[in-house]
Every structure is written in C-alpha cells, then in structure tokens.
Amino acid sequence: MKIIPLQDFIHIRKPRPETTLPSGIVLPKEDSLSKFQGVALAIGPDVKAVKVGDTIIYKQFSSHKIVDTENEYLVSESDVTAVKE
C-alpha cells in the first residue's frame, strides 16, 4: 500500500529498537525519546523543513496511526519539534 500524504503531513516509520541478550532473547527497548521519533518515508506538498529520509522528533499525542501497518504514522509538520542530523 502506497501512502501519499496531503497538505503538511509527513508519513513516518517509528524505529523498533531492540536489545538481544547473549542467550538470543530479544527485548524491546522503549525509551522516552524513541517513542516520539520516526523516519520520514513521504512528505506532503506543503512540507518545507523536512525531507524524505530525515529522522524527526514530534510532539506526544500528535500522530495518526495508519491502519494495516505495524509502526507507520502520519504527523503534521506543525507537530514536528526537531530534525535529527
């Protein structure tokens, strides 16, 4: 399914940080910063400060989950607080 954001929306994928123990058990790592960051997969025509491939940090409660995906969301550019370099 291809998502094409409209207006100032950004299609992002949240990272899935994990820790693998020596025994092979994988533990999900969820810190406060990783909950509210993602990589831009596509941007709407009105987005000016973010490019595809940028890692962004956005406000809590500002994302819209995309149905039928595991960790993809839409975020408005006005809710983006920073772009990581």
WOZI-V946211 format. One record per residue. N is the residue number from 1. RES is the residue in three letters. PHI is phi as a letter, one per 40 degrees, with the letter a starting at -180 (999 if undefined). OMEGA is omega in whole degrees, -180 to 180 (NA if undefined). Layout:
n/res/phi/omega
N/RES/PHI/OMEGA
N/RES/PHI/OMEGA
This chain:
n/res/phi/omega
1/MET/999/179
2/LYS/c/180
3/ILE/b/176
4/ILE/b/-179
5/PRO/c/176
6/LEU/b/177
7/GLN/f/-176
8/ASP/b/-179
9/PHE/c/-180
10/ILE/b/176
11/HIS/c/-177
12/ILE/b/171
13/ARG/b/177
14/LYS/c/178
15/PRO/c/177
16/ARG/b/-180
17/PRO/c/-178
18/GLU/b/173
19/THR/b/178
20/THR/b/178
21/LEU/c/178
22/PRO/d/180
23/SER/c/179
24/GLY/g/179
25/ILE/c/-179
26/VAL/b/178
27/LEU/b/176
28/PRO/c/180
29/LYS/b/-177
30/GLU/b/176
31/ASP/b/-174
32/SER/c/-179
33/LEU/c/-176
34/SER/c/178
35/LYS/c/-173
36/PHE/b/174
37/GLN/b/180
38/GLY/a/179
39/VAL/b/-179
40/ALA/c/178
41/LEU/c/179
42/ALA/a/-180
43/ILE/b/177
44/GLY/c/-176
45/PRO/c/-178
46/ASP/c/-179
47/VAL/c/-176
48/LYS/b/-171
49/ALA/c/-176
50/VAL/b/176
51/LYS/b/176
52/VAL/d/-179
53/GLY/g/178
54/ASP/c/171
55/THR/c/-176
56/ILE/b/172
57/ILE/b/-175
58/TYR/b/-177
59/LYS/c/177
60/GLN/c/178
61/PHE/g/-177
62/SER/b/-177
63/SER/c/177
64/HIS/b/-179
65/LYS/c/176
66/ILE/c/-179
67/VAL/c/179
68/ASP/g/174
69/THR/b/-177
70/GLU/c/-176
71/ASN/a/178
72/GLU/b/-173
73/TYR/a/170
74/LEU/b/180
75/VAL/b/176
76/SER/c/180
77/GLU/c/179
78/SER/c/178
79/ASP/c/178
80/VAL/c/-178
81/THR/b/-179
82/ALA/a/172
83/VAL/b/-179
84/LYS/c/177
85/GLU/b/NA
